Amino acid sequence: LKKYPIHVIQNGIDLQAFYPKQNETQRIRKKYRLENSFIILGVATGWSKDNGLYNFIELRKLLDDDFVIVLVGVTKSIKTMLPDGIVGIERTDNLAELAAIYTTADIFINGSYEETFGLVTAEAMACGTPVIVYNSTACPEIVKPGTGYVVPVGNVNEIKKSIFHYKSLSNEEKMMMSRQCTDYVVNNFDKRNKYNEYVDLYDSILSCRK
């Protein structure tokens, strides 16, 4: 297909659903017994080796008790195999609750080895949460300087270094990073703008055929 024109339109985010919900963070921490913990979040519709389940388990071994890993979208069977220090939350179709969880997290990790976009990464950023992704397929394309970290594929030690780097930042630096995440998604991944990009593309195609 190399001789044909290629036009990339990335996925869009529903910014009416995914935005910082700071007034919900205390409730989420209390609900899942996460008070006083540094929360590392992962979200997937189905957990397996390919989206980093075992990397999260390895990461848990490198962290002390000040850290808690939260995985959203686990099945009941996976939930029973998770070690201490990893909280499993079964899949929720409540977008408001999911946005509240994104907002409550200190940092989000997309441990997927292959992504065509990385929707959960953009959702986390929309809620003001910095991200860590692997330098693989589309994962790094939506993580710009000041919004998160890109690490070598499967390198759990580099994930740990990124977490500790973020944790060492001042509150002001963390707040700035959070704003940069939200601003970047608003400016680049608003689904309404993406719909318009499709309309413009179709219009241009039709114009060329006349």
Phi, psi and omega per residue, in radians:
L1 nan 0.151 -3.012
K2 -1.137 -0.389 -3.108
K3 -1.447 -0.113 -3.130
Y4 -1.678 2.617 3.101
P5 -1.191 2.437 -3.141
I6 -2.012 2.287 3.125
H7 -2.242 2.010 -3.088
V8 -1.602 2.194 2.986
I9 -2.148 1.929 -3.109
Q10 -1.288 2.860 3.136
N11 -1.108 2.754 3.105
G12 -1.969 2.738 -3.134
I13 -1.957 2.465 3.048
D14 -1.377 1.715 -3.079
L15 -1.330 -0.128 3.002
Q16 -1.357 -0.355 3.136
A17 -1.800 -0.684 -3.053
F18 -1.892 1.828 3.105
Y19 -2.767 2.825 -3.093
P20 -1.036 2.216 3.120
K21 -2.036 1.172 -3.057
Q22 -1.073 -0.501 -3.128
N23 -1.284 -0.092 -3.123
E24 -1.806 -0.151 -2.965
T25 -1.158 -0.694 3.133
Q26 -1.130 -0.686 3.128
R27 -1.107 -0.762 -3.135
I28 -1.127 -0.770 3.132
R29 -1.060 -0.716 -3.137
K30 -1.227 -0.733 -3.090
K31 -1.036 -0.726 -3.072
Y32 -1.829 0.229 3.094
R33 0.992 0.926 -3.096
L34 -1.974 0.265 -3.113
E35 -1.000 2.398 3.057
N36 1.124 0.311 3.122
S37 -1.878 2.623 2.963
F38 -1.497 2.041 -2.976
I39 -1.708 2.150 3.052
I40 -1.884 2.105 -2.984
L41 -1.937 2.475 2.948
G42 -2.329 2.459 -3.120
V43 -2.331 2.338 3.091
A44 -2.706 2.698 3.065
T45 -1.388 -0.328 3.075
G46 -2.777 2.257 -3.037
W47 -1.707 2.368 3.127
S48 -2.752 -3.098 3.085
K49 -1.051 -0.643 -3.047
D50 -1.180 -0.470 3.097
N51 -1.889 0.385 2.885
G52 1.624 0.258 -3.109
L53 -0.957 -0.838 -3.063
Y54 -1.308 -0.412 3.034
N55 -1.173 -0.660 3.078
F56 -1.121 -0.685 3.118
I57 -1.147 -0.699 3.070
E58 -1.149 -0.712 3.126
L59 -1.060 -0.681 -3.134
R60 -0.989 -0.619 -3.118
K61 -1.192 -0.354 -3.081
L62 -1.649 -0.046 -3.030
L63 -1.988 2.640 3.093
D64 -1.553 -3.039 -3.006
D65 -1.299 -0.094 3.064
D66 -1.264 -0.287 -3.088
F67 -1.844 2.492 3.008
V68 -2.281 2.311 3.052
I69 -1.689 2.285 3.109
V70 -2.048 2.165 3.111
L71 -2.008 2.093 3.135
V72 -1.756 2.355 3.107
G73 1.809 0.229 -3.127
V74 -1.374 2.684 3.015
T75 -1.483 2.959 3.114
K76 -1.081 -0.665 -3.111
S77 -1.194 -0.720 3.101
I78 -1.161 -0.666 -3.122
K79 -1.005 -0.651 -3.103
T80 -1.283 -0.353 -3.100
M81 -1.650 -0.093 -3.098
L82 -1.262 2.387 3.141
P83 -1.302 2.957 3.046
D84 -1.018 2.458 -3.138
G85 1.671 -0.089 3.013
I86 -2.104 2.093 3.127
V87 -1.710 2.153 3.112
G88 -1.719 2.277 3.085
I89 -2.094 2.186 3.136
E90 -1.196 2.805 -3.023
R91 -0.985 2.397 3.069
T92 -2.092 2.386 3.050
D93 -1.663 0.084 3.124
N94 -1.531 1.789 -3.060
L95 -1.136 -0.585 3.135
A96 -1.124 -0.708 3.111
E97 -1.169 -0.724 3.129
L98 -1.110 -0.738 3.109
A99 -1.100 -0.632 3.111
A100 -1.158 -0.657 3.102
I101 -1.178 -0.781 3.074
Y102 -0.960 -0.804 -3.087
T103 -1.138 -0.649 -3.081
T104 -1.226 -0.543 -3.112
A105 -1.097 2.541 3.038
D106 -1.353 -0.703 3.130
I107 -2.617 2.594 -3.106
F108 -1.965 2.416 3.081
I109 -2.087 2.187 2.934
N110 -1.781 1.791 -3.071
G111 -1.582 0.281 -3.114
S112 -1.218 2.467 3.118
Y113 -1.496 -0.389 -3.116
E114 -2.457 2.211 3.109
E115 -2.443 2.449 2.989
T116 -1.499 -0.343 3.055
F117 -2.624 -1.086 -3.081
G118 1.841 1.042 -3.040
L119 -1.039 -0.733 -3.096
V120 -1.149 -0.535 3.088
T121 -1.110 -0.825 3.135
A122 -1.160 -0.629 3.112
E123 -1.107 -0.762 3.113
A124 -1.070 -0.790 3.134
M125 -1.106 -0.658 3.113
A126 -1.049 -0.515 3.129
C127 -1.577 0.145 3.049
G128 1.491 0.285 -3.094
T129 -1.829 2.093 3.095
P130 -1.073 2.744 -2.986
V131 -2.246 2.783 2.979
I132 -2.215 2.256 3.131
V133 -2.347 2.840 3.041
Y134 -1.432 2.631 3.095
N135 -1.440 1.239 -3.041
S136 -2.598 2.441 3.138
T137 0.791 -2.248 -3.048
A138 -1.499 -0.076 -3.023
C139 -0.916 -0.855 -3.065
P140 -1.368 -0.164 -3.041
E141 -1.139 -0.483 -3.076
I142 -1.859 0.137 3.100
V143 -1.898 1.849 -3.108
K144 -1.765 2.819 3.114
P145 -0.895 2.320 -3.138
G146 1.579 -0.032 3.119
T147 -2.023 -0.201 -3.134
G148 2.912 -2.784 -3.015
Y149 -2.310 2.480 3.047
V150 -2.007 2.183 -3.051
V151 -2.174 2.777 3.115
P152 -1.024 2.569 -3.063
V153 -1.033 2.211 3.058
G154 1.311 0.088 -3.072
N155 -1.562 1.637 -3.079
V156 -1.186 -0.573 3.117
N157 -1.117 -0.642 3.092
E158 -1.233 -0.571 3.030
I159 -1.073 -0.805 3.124
K160 -1.030 -0.780 3.127
K161 -1.044 -0.717 3.137
S162 -1.145 -0.709 3.103
I163 -1.061 -0.813 -3.112
F164 -1.187 -0.597 3.074
H165 -1.101 -0.821 3.138
Y166 -1.107 -0.752 -3.111
K167 -1.079 -0.510 -3.104
S168 -1.368 -0.205 -3.124
L169 -1.181 2.697 3.055
S170 -1.236 2.853 3.111
N171 -1.042 -0.655 3.134
E172 -1.141 -0.716 3.126
E173 -1.163 -0.673 3.105
K174 -1.153 -0.709 3.115
M175 -1.120 -0.687 3.112
M176 -1.127 -0.741 3.130
M177 -1.101 -0.706 3.112
S178 -1.075 -0.779 3.121
R179 -1.113 -0.682 3.139
Q180 -1.126 -0.639 3.086
C181 -1.077 -0.897 -3.106
T182 -1.100 -0.809 -3.122
D183 -1.062 -0.706 -3.100
Y184 -1.112 -0.745 3.135
V185 -1.202 -0.746 3.122
V186 -1.023 -0.717 -3.072
N187 -1.391 -0.345 -3.000
N188 -2.173 -0.341 -3.021
F189 -2.278 0.423 3.046
D190 -1.178 2.128 -3.039
K191 -1.073 -0.507 3.128
R192 -1.142 -0.688 3.082
N193 -1.177 -0.611 3.118
K194 -1.155 -0.676 3.080
Y195 -1.048 -0.735 3.132
N196 -1.121 -0.611 3.101
E197 -1.108 -0.668 3.082
Y198 -1.128 -0.766 3.132
V199 -1.057 -0.790 3.135
D200 -1.084 -0.692 3.130
L201 -1.127 -0.800 3.124
Y202 -1.077 -0.713 3.123
D203 -1.062 -0.754 -3.118
S204 -1.168 -0.621 3.100
I205 -1.152 -0.776 3.133
L206 -1.125 -0.657 3.129
S207 -1.120 -0.649 -3.139
C208 -1.237 -0.423 -3.097
R209 -1.486 -0.210 -3.100
K210 -1.312 nan nan
